[in-house]
Amino acid sequence: MDGHVLPVVSGVNLPQADRDVWRAIDTERLRQMHSIELIAAENFVSRAVLEAQGSVLTNKHAEGYPGRRYYAGCRNVDAIEDIAIERAKRLFKCAYANLQPHSGSQANQAVFLALLAPGDKILGLDLKAGGHLSHGATFNMSGRWFQALSYGVHPVTHRVDMDQVERIARQERPRLMIVGASAYSRTLDFARFRSIADEVGAFLMADIGHVAGLVAGGAYPSPIPFAHVTTTTTHTTLRGPRGGMILCNEQAIAQKINTAVFPGLQCAPLMHIIAAKAVALGEALEPSFSTYAHAVVANAQVLCGRLAEGGLSIVSGGTDCHLGVIDLRPWGLAGNVAEHALEQIGITVNKNTVPNDEAKPTVTSGIRLGSAACTSRGMGTEEFQEIGDMILALLGGVRSGTIDSRTEMSIREGVADLTKRFRLPY
């Protein structure tokens, strides 16, 4: 030995080890703290979820399933994954659960791999009507590997046109029907979707990535009794880490799903994320979570109602869940312009397409608003009424081409007051 000390993993904390990354993370923490978060796909997790996600489980490679791993030293992570599985089954009242998908999109891909062959027909909600990229968009794998068909919404009500769904299904006889959305605010008729799927010999997949927490809390109908398989994210309204999950009741399908996830699609699961999922599912099993889920819906309805009273057009006329889509065409505004203007004064939303939207996806004719994150901070209907007033005042100024400095200052003060009174949990 030459007496030199071999290098070891650093024991210093992040601010000391990498100031550049730490500074960016801390700046993001401050942004979240001082902003009104209305992006419908976002939420705030608990400190316990953050601690689980940032734990030493980051170090563990655990390819396979509990009790059937391809690596040693998995006793503890097996226990954690078993806890997560059992909690998911209890929460959603299903027989089987797979917690390993890295995202909601990969959960969908696992279902495709398990139940379909390349070139099979799939039928999902059109992207411009509120569907998701992974439900058959032409530029997504789902639209490139399969014959993707789409159904839309009624031109007047903007609700899913079930007669059209039935007509297309009977004519095309898809192998898989998809019910679910990322920008659709109304409840879905899961029972009728299943009836149509049975008639044409299709599997029915429900994607509840946006409303899973509302389903868990009893604030939105559950597809579990009707769908052959249900996929979801574990963030958004479920208030867990960013990841995916697959639920079903049939053993034969569950076995195909497990094989599709591993070894078909993924290798090692992210055990620190599965631990965080277990914590979030445990939180969702508490009675207080049902109160939260119902408050999320009530707050979204109040926000949409206030915006409608102020003259904005709400797609479908309102909401039954955590989100609302605002059609800005009557006000002559583009979605990207509204998104940028709101972000400048501390209100975060996302531009979004609306039914029959002719604008580019990078521009859009609408915005999407969600209530889950601010509800997690403790805001209620009174605060969402106030948020609606701020949005109307700001967009009204953008519409007229002149934003009064006094009005802008008032909105900024309103944002600051709300974020000061309703703090983040960390």
Secondary structure, DSSP 4 states (H G I P E B T S, - for coil): --SPPPP----S-HHHH-HHHHHHHHHHHHHHHTSEE--TT-----HHHHHHHTSGGGG----EETTEESSS--HHHHHHHHHHHHHHHHHHT-SEEE---SSHHHHHHHHHHHH--TT-EEEEE-GGGT--GGGT-TTSHHHHHSEEEEE-B-TTT-SB-HHHHHHHHHHH--SEEEEE-SS--S---HHHHHHHHHHHT-EEEEE-TTTHHHHHTTSS---TTT-SEEEEESSGGG-S-S-EEEEES-HHHHHHHHHIIIIII-SS--HHHHHHHHHHHHHHTSHHHHHHHHHHHHHHHHHHHHHHHTTPEEGGGS-SSSEEEEE-GGGT--HHHHHHHHHHTTEE-EEE--TT--S-TTT-SEEEEE-HHHHHTT--HHHHHHHHHHHHHHHHHHHHT---HHHHHHHHHHHHHHHHHS----
